[in-house]
Amino acid sequence: MIMRSIDPTTGESFAEFQEHTPKEVCELLAHAEEIAPAWRGTPFEERARLMRRAGMILREKRSGHAALMTREMGKPITQAEAEVDKCAAACDFFADHAARFLADEPVKTDASRSYIRYEPLGAILAIMPWNFPFWQVFRFAAPNLMAGNVGILKHAPNVSGCSLAIEHVFHDAGFPVGTFTSLLVDASAVEGLINESVVKGVTLTGSGRAGAAVGAQAGRALKKSVLELGGSDPFIVLPDADPVATARAAVAARCVNSGQSCIAAKRFIVVGDNPRFENEFSRAMAALRVGDPRDRQTEIGPLARRDLLENLARQVSASLDAGARLLTRGQILPGKGFFYAPTLLAEVRPGMPAFDEETFGPVAAMIRASDIDEAVCLANQTVYGLGASVWTGDSAVAERLAGRLECGTVFINGMVKSDPRLPFGGIKQSGYGRELASIGIREFTNVKTVWVKDVIEPATNASTE
């Protein structure tokens, strides 16, 4: 089978990749299984040296990697460059902190000494999406390789070039063959990969449907899984928020990566009448520059695939039919490529696709709430629970409100983002488990209890359960 890279700016294929044959997959998995024990025993200092080298290579080849992302999935070039920088920073972060995050933890018990150890599981399968084709892989790879696991990547087929480029980064950095492997295989191969004995855990970033299938299969195989799925993040605007600054932040929060982000703000819940915010929001959305993502002035590039474009158009059309009001454009743009005009919908309510579904593209849904209690109710009225943000002049009020929001991350007066220093993940249909920080690096470790008595003592009748 041939995998094709299609430039979403033109809709034309520009590269082809031969899918790995079953025989090749077996050979690559055998390399991973062979290297896993040796990599597990590699000292942190050596792992860190190689990981820092990977970060250095990312920086050295920043322009090429960014250009590849832009061509394969349409990311505006300045954002693609920032993505490479973030990957390099993650390499440095986990090189610096992994040993501390995974150090033995002493616990005072009735033993002479007892402690908790964090030991690698082995090969971890990562099933990754196209929208942040470098960052989402490094978000998995940097902590797991530093933990002593080896990585097996099944990337989205439309970013096969990025998949192989990431493998080359680790190879060029000096990681042993098999420590990180990119498999060019179709989604139909995932079930078989999960069942392979070499695979000890699986992580997926993607849709709810894919997450349900992978989580179920991992469960049947009795293997640990971490799922980071979709989101419909609320952006709650309280009456005392600066209307102009908040509106500008709203546009940035919605339109990062041309709106193709799980943690992009999607539902803008405005408490009370706030015409200045609404007017500035509408003006700024309409002013966004749409165009060739290679142009450094472009703010909105194409969507990554035609089917994504068509689904977004359906969601907008159905929401308008259900009573939403169009404030800016709301249409597929004419010409080549998969471009959708930046769109702001007002008077959005539950039951409309723009409220109920995840919208993946530059479409913002504005919702009116009469007070804070209704805002919280609307924010939580979703199957998703990834992130949320609250905008206000009184951060103490927002912190109390944060405790009422059903999600994995709350940002106050700031855009929701992933940060290597903080755990990242969601609840409800946004998935389970965490990536990043000390919690994320421990997800695919054996949390082992060690209890030691220096002297053998007579047994007692105390319960051992």
N, C-alpha and C positions, 0 to 999 in steps of 0.2 A: 504494500500500500504506500502511496505517495502522500506526504503531508506538504501542503502548500502555504507559503506566507503570502498574504494578500495585503497590499498597501491600501488602507482604508481611505486614503486621500483620493485615490483614483479608482479603487475597486479592482485593480489589476494584480495578477499574480506576479511575483518577482523572484521567488526562490522555491525550490523543491527539496524535500528531504525524504530519504528512503526510511520507512519504518523498520525498526529492528525486527529481525526474524525471531521466532521462538528459540532457535538454537543460539542466536546472539544474546537474547535475554538471559538464557540459562548460563551462558559464559560470564556475562557481566554480574549476575547475582552470585556466581561462584567466586568471582574476585572479591566481592563485598564480604562474603562469608569467610573467605580466607584471611582477609586483612583485619577483620573485626577484633580478634583476640590481641593481635599486636598493637592495634591502635588503642584499645582499652588500656594496655599497659604502658602507653607512651606518657612520659611525665607532662604535667601541665605546662612546664616551661617550654618544652618542645612544641606542644600544641599551640601555645600562645605565639611562639616565634613564627610558625607557619601562618597562623591566622592574621597576624600583623602584616605579613608579607602579602596575603590575599588583599587586605585593605589597601596596601601600597599599589598593587597591580591595578585595582579598580580605579584608583586616582590617576595612575599613569595612562590608562586607556579610557578615561572618562568620556572623551568626545566620541570615540567609536561605539562604546556601549550605549550611550545616550541616543546616537543616531540610529542604532539598530532598534531600540525600543520604539522610537518615533516612527520608523518605517513599518515595523511589524504590527503595532497596535494604535498608532496615531497620537501618542502622547505629545503635547507641546514640548519642544526641545528644551526649553529652560527648566521645565518640570522633570524631564528625563535626566538632565544633568544633576538636578537636586536629588533624584532618586539614587543615582550612583553614589553621590556623596554620603547619603544616609546609610547605604549598605557598607561603605568603607568605615563609617563611624561605628556601626554595629560590630564589625570585625574587631576594631580596636577596643570597644567597650567590653566584649566578652573575653577577649584576650587578657584584659586587665583585671577582670573581676570573677571569672569562672572559678578559679581555685578557692576564692573566699566563699562564693555561693555554695560550693559543693564540699566544703571542709566538714570533717566530722563534728557533730554537735554533741557535747557532753550533756548528759541528763542525770541528775542526782536521784538514785534509787537505793535499794537495799544491797546493791552489788558493791564490790570494791570500786568498780567503775562501769559505767554503761554509756553508750553513745549511739547516735544515729549516723549511718553512712549513706551516701548517695552514689550508687554504682551504675554505670551505663548498662543499657539493655542489649545493645547490639545494633543491628541495621534497622533504621526507621524509614518507612516509605512516606514521602511527601507528595501529595496530589495538589498541584498549585494552579491558580487561574492566570489569566492573561493581563489583568488590568494594572497590576504593579509587578511586571514580569521579573524584575531583579529583586526588589525589596521583599516581596513575600517569600521568595526562596531564601534570601540571606537571613530573614527573620527566623526562619526555621534552622538553617544550616549553621550559622555562627554559634548559637548556644549548644546545639546538639553535637557538633564536632568537638567543641571545647569540653563537653561532658564526657567524651570518649565513645560516643555512638558514631556509626557511619551512616551516610545519607544516600538514599535512593530517590531520585526525582522523576516523577511523571508530570511533566508540564502540559499546559494547554497546547493543542497542536498548532494553533495560529501563531505561537511564539516559539517555535522550535529552534530558531536561530538564537534566541536569548537563552534557551535551555542549554544548548551546546556551548555558548559563550561563557556561561557560569561554570560549567564543568572545566573549561579551559583555565579559568581564573584559579581554581583550586589546584589543577595540575601544574600550572606555571608557578604557583607559590611553593610547590614541593610536597604537597600532600601525597602520601603513597597511593598508588593505583588501587581503586576500589573503595577508597575512603569517601569519595563523593562521585556518584554515577548518575548520568542523565539517560533515561530510557525514552526513546521515541516510540511510543506505543499508543494505540487507540484506547478510548475509555473502556471498551469491552474487555481489555486485558486486566483491569484493576482487580476484579474479584480473584483472579488467579494469582496475582501478585500478593494480595493480602494473605492468601492461603499458603504461600511459600514459607517453608520452615525458617529460612534465613531472616524473614521480616518479623521483627519483634514488636512493632508498634506502627501506627499510621496516623498521619495528620493531614487534614484537608482544609483548604480555604476555597469556598465556592458556594454554590446554590444550596438551598434547603433540600431540594430533591436529591442532589448528589450527596449531601451530608447524611441524609437518612439512609441512603443505600450503603455508603461506606461504613457508617456507624453500625448498621445491622450486620454487615459482613464481618467487620472486626469483632463484634460481639460473638458471632457464631464461631469465629476462630479463637476466641478468648484472648484477644490482643487489645492492648490499651489504644485508645483513640482520642484525639483532640480535634474538635471541629470549630472552625471560624466561618460563619455563614453570613447570610444577608443582614441588612439593616434598613430601618426607616427612621433614622435618628430625628428626634424633636429638637428644635431650636426655639427655646422659650424666651420671648421678649417681654420683660416686665415693664410697667408704665414708666419707671424712673430711669430706664436705660437711655443712654445718649442715642438719639434716633439716627443721626448721620453715621457715626462710627459703627453702630450696630448693623445698619443696613449694608455698609461696605463689607463688614465681616460676614454678613449673611450671604452675599454674592460669592465671596471667596470660599466660604464653607460649602456652598452648594456646587460650585463649578470647578473645584479642584479635579484634575484629571478629566476635564470635560464632563464632569458629573458622574464619572464611572468609578465610584468608590463606595465600599460598604459603609464607611463611617462618614461619608459626606452628609451634611445636614439635608434633610429632605422635606420635613414637615415644619413649617414656620408658624408657631403658635403665638399669636399676639394677644396680650391681655389688655382688654379695653380698647378704646378708640385711640389710634396712634397714626393719624394721617401723614405726618411728616416721615415716619419710618416707612410706611407703605409707598409713599411717593418716591422717596430716595431709593428704595429697593427696586421699584419698577424702572426708574431712570437708569440705575446702574446695570441692571440685567440687560436692558435694551442697548446699552452702550458697549457691551462686550464685543471684542474683536474676534470674529470667526474667520478661520482660514487655514492655510497650509501650516501644519504643525512644525515645519522646518523653519518658518519665519519667526524670528525671536520676538516679534510684536504680537504674535497670535496668542490669544487667551483661551479660545475654545477650538479644539481640533475636531476631527471626525469621531464618530463612534467606531468601535473596533470592528464590528461586523454588520452586515446588512440586516440580519434577523434582529439584532439589538435595536437598530434604527426603526424597523417596522413595529416592534413591540412598544417602543416608547411612543410612537405616533398613535398607536391604538389606545394606550393608557390616557393620553391627553384628550383624544377625541371622545372616548367614553366618559371621561370626567366632565367635559363640556356638555355632553348630552344629558348628564345627570344634574346639571345646574351650576357647575363651576363657571367662573367668569374669567375671560382671557384678558390679561393686562399687557402682555408682550407677545408678539408673533404667534408661536405655536405651530410650527410646520416643518416638514422636511424641506431642506433647501435645494433648489434646482442645481443641475450640473452633475459632474462626476463625484464619486465618493459618498461617504455615509454621514452627511452633515445634518444636524438638527439645530434650529434656531433657539437661542436661549429664551426660555419661556417662564413666565410667572402666572400662576393661576391663583385667583382669589375666590373666597366663599367656598372653599373646599370643605367637605364634611365626611364623616365616616360613611362607608358604603361606596364611595367613589374610588376608582383605581388609584388616583393620585394620593389618596389617604391610606388605603388598605394594602397596596402592593409596594414593593420596592421599585422605585423608578431609577433606572440606570442611564443617566444622561442629564443635560443641562435644563432640567425642569424643576421648578420650585413650587410647592403647594402652600399657600397662606391660609391659615385657619384662625378664626376669631374665638377668643375665650372671654367670658364675662369677668372672671376673677382667677386667682391663683389656683383654687381648688379645681375649677373646671379645666384649667391648663394642665394640671397634673393628671386628671382623668383622661383628657385627650392624648396626652403624651404616652400614657400607659395602655391606651386602647389600640394595641397592635400586637401581632404575633411575634414581633421582633424585640430584641433587648440588647442591642450592641452598645451604642453610645447616646449621649444627650448633652446639650449645652444650655446654660441659663445666662441671660444677659440682664444686668441690673446695676444700679448705682449702690446697692447695699449687698455686699457679698455675704454678710451674716444671714440675711434672709435666704439667699440662694443656697447656702450650705445646709440650712434646715430643709429646704425644698429638695435638695439632692438626695436626702435619705428616703424620699417618697417615690423616687423615680426607679422604674424597673429596668435596669440596664447594667452593663459591666463597667461603664466609664461615664463619669460626669465631669464636664469642664465648665468652669464658671468664668464668664467674660473671656473666653478663648475658644478657638476651633478645636474640635475633637481630633486627636492625632495619636498615632502610636509612637512610643518613646522607649528605647531599650532599657531605660531605668525603671519603667513602670509596667506591671502586668497588663496584658491586653487580651480581651475576649468578651464573650457575651453570655446571655441567658436566654431562656425561652427558645424560639426557633432561630436565634442567632448563634446557637451552638453551645459548646461546653469545653471546659479546660481553658488554660491560659498559655499565652506565649510571652516571651521576653521577661526581663528582670530575673530575680532569684527564683520566683515561683515557676516561671516558664522553663528555665533551664532544668528544673527538677521533674518536669512532667514525664519525661521518658527516662527516668532512673529508677532503679530498685531502691526503695527507701528501707534500708536494712537496719534492724535493731541488733546491737551487739551488747551482751550482758556478761560481765566478768567477775568471778570471785577468785581471789588469789589463793585462797585456802579452801579445800573441800570441807564442808560442814555437814553434820547429820541432816537428813531430810526431815521436813516437818509435814504436818497434815494440812497445811494451808492450801486453799484452792489454787489450782494452776490455770484456771480458765479466766 
